[in-house]
Amino acid sequence: MDGDSKSVRARSWAEPFRIKMVEPITVTTREHRERAIASAGWNTFLLRAEDVYIDLLTDSGTNAMSDRQWAALMLGDEAYAGSRSYYHLEDAVREVYGYEELVPTHQGRGAEHILSQILIKPGDAVPGNMYFTTTRFHQERAGGRFIDVIVDEAHDPASTYPFKGNVDLAKFQAVIDEYGADRVPYISVETNVNMAGGQPLSLANLRATYELCRANGIYLMLDATRAVENAWFIKQREPGYQDRSVREILREICRYSDGATVSSKKDNLVNIGGFLALRDAELARRARGLLVAFEGLHTYGGMSGRDMEALAQGIREMVETDDHIAARIGQVEYLGKKLTDAGVPVVLPIGGHGVFLDARSILAHIPQEQFPAQALAAALYVDSGVRSMERGVVSAGRDPKTGENHLPKLELVRLTIPRRVYTQAHMDVVAESVIEVCEHASEIAGLRFTYEPDDLRFFLARFEPIG
Ligand code: F0G
């Protein structure tokens, strides 16, 4: 058949790479996994990776690097000051993101720390389109108060609104009215909002938010950690962008901002690294002043020369063509569709970096104070050795003022897909396990804390089953 004229049938996508090196993984017995989850205090963060079969804890730092990135490692310049690799990274950030000033950090939270310290004064309000754990932690540590200004649809897992990452401009305006623009140093706008289920914002919304910022003398700082994934959804969903490349859309996203924090462990296709990027040279000077105390000299900021070299290559590679991101998000959608076809309640639309199970609805018999998502993640691990992550009340933590638990509307288990690591067959195994666990959901018990850390408690908390 002459493909050009009559190919109306949808064709499958395939990964735009072939596999050159493999890392063995092994499946364990159910008894082994029962012992492992008990000794990990029912917290998947505390499992040994060796005891995991398919690791969907996070897409952070779990990427497979390309042959060109591995080759770039050998070219790392380990000079303490003025490393050639730093300048390669600076070139890549200027070329792909369009920010002039680069402040390298060891990972994303390093950049969040520096940004919060240079801009937030005690008592300030810091609006954002939903919280992220480490981001809010650094804002509060600097004396700020995080205020959620995301659209209401983001809090409803069943809503299929295409841009659940959008800022609600009325909520943002209300923060300005209440605090006064001079007590709102910046709005933190996250691309492809992680805690909402990997949900994008639209360029129209970002542009309007930026205009409101300019009118009030407020900075717009992006969390551009997953901006490439957001750009892909804009290309799919926002009128006028179908014929633009993801590379061009990414540049346009950054245009409506004064700077960005980036965890390079996601979009950027490396295992460690991050940066703060800014337009304003004076702000960057202040950031570098803190950087030398907390991260490292301004030309490495906690990364080795080889890390920066691999990162520069990863930044170019992530937008070299649209094929990479099409396959990356295509794989997430493949898993999501298997689950929705089986009637498993998940956050809709399927997000960019993972599929988020709606634990509140799957485990309706467990009250939120008994951590349904934490219990579901543990049960999934015991069933198949698939490791996932709680993103609900445990992650949300306590209000620093009242000491009460934040009770987020979203009580989710995140199946996060590392980039270029697993195959479609792995996704089939994951889907079968999730479906099986959901069929026996009534047998799962709630949990209580046996150890609750003060800060970012989800990382190190320990639990035991109730009853
Ligand atoms: N911002 C977002 C949106 C993130 O998802 C993360 C990390 C960070 C900032 C912090 O970056 O880890 O390099 O210090 N998210 C990981 C996750 C931990 O599993 O979602 P980091």
Boltz pocket constraint, residues with backbone or C-beta under 6 A from the ligand:
constraints:
  - pocket:
      binder: B
      contacts: [[A, 57], [A, 58], [A, 59], [A, 60], [A, 107], [A, 108], [A, 109], [A, 110], [A, 132], [A, 134], [A, 135], [A, 190], [A, 191], [A, 192], [A, 194], [A, 223], [A, 225], [A, 226], [A, 262], [A, 263], [A, 264], [A, 265], [A, 273], [A, 274]]
      max_distance: 6.0
